[in-house]
Amino acid sequence: MTAPLHETSAGASTATVDGAPADPGTSGTPDKGIQGRSPWKIAWTRLKRDKLALAGACVVGFLILVAIFAPLIVGLLGHPPDEFHEDQIDPLFGTPIGSWGGISSDFLLGVEPVNGRDVFSRIVYGARISLLVAFLAAVFAVLLGTVLGIVAGYFGGWIDAALSRVMDVMLAFPQLLFTIALVSVLPNELFGIEGSGVRIGALVVVIGFFGWPYVGRIVRGQTLSLREREYVEAARSLGAGRLYILRKELLPNLVAPITVYATLMIPTNILTEAALSFLGAGVKPPTASWGQMLSKAVNTYESDPLFMVIPGLAIFITVLAFNLFGDGVRDALDPKGSR
């Protein structure tokens, strides 16, 4: 039986069978269908709609570039961070010559009171110290917390009980006092590292060691829920070993909460490093540090308030940018969020 032809409004002919349109799949035009989206693509789509999070990410990226290329930036726009400029200091009062803390074309953010070091150079190098300590401590805490948290949540029993009690003890331990006591007895040279390198290594280990219980509790709670899911039971029924289940089934589903907590842990580590440097338990002078600059500004804020404002503003902007970016990542990775 020959199918009759019906004219369309555009003049083209379409075939029908017994008055019904023919199957479009049999025509020359291919059917595109519905394209699937991965969870990470969905998260990126949500994150792009959050303007505050993108602004925070841009500031974070800028700070990372500043920390990486600090020697180049200082060479072009500033002076060596440990170089004294007594000619910029009033010999009678010990304050910078001129208004606004000695800001000029040669000293973009002025000079330090008493010694005349370039504030711009020390802010740039201080970003390197703060971000280095914060990132390394966060990586250390995330790795240790993830391993111990997933082990406690999956195996349960006495292993879970023992690790949970260790987490409770670590969370109740006075981190600040322990760090100050540890730094006070550190030698000037350790494992071939000298000076501020010893202090930086100690800060990374201490901050990361006291930060892993927070990650461990989150990972443990998520693992307790995930280990009862159908795909884990299916893998177990097919003979998959414990290591395979931990590595292939549970860990990929923990990436989202771990990523969110890592982005929110970095600003906390920056504040911790600044607080320890403010108290004298951070990097050794003359290495530049934002907290150390604030500590020195306490004695000169009446005569030169700008010297306190600049490092304080640097800490504020950095922490705010990381918090905005972390909140945006958390909302983007939330499975209950709108698509």
Secondary structure, DSSP 4 states (H G I P E B T S, - for coil): -PPPEEE-TTS-EEEEETTEEPPGGGSSSPP--PPP--HHHHHHHHHHH-HHHHHHHHHHHHHHHHHHTHHHHHHHHS--TT---GGGB-TTT-SBSSSGGG--SSSTT-B-TTT--BHHHHHHHHHHHHHHHHHHHHHHHHHHHHHHHHHHHHH-HHHHHHHHHHHHHHHHS-HHHHHHHHHHT--SEETTEETHHHHHHHHHHHHHHHHHHHHHHHHHHHHHHHTTSHHHHHHHHTT--HHHIIIIIIHHHHHHHHHHHHHHHHHHHHHHHHHHHHTT-SSPTTS--HHHHHHHHTTTTTT-THHHHHHHHHHHHHHHHHHHHHHHHHHHT-TTS--
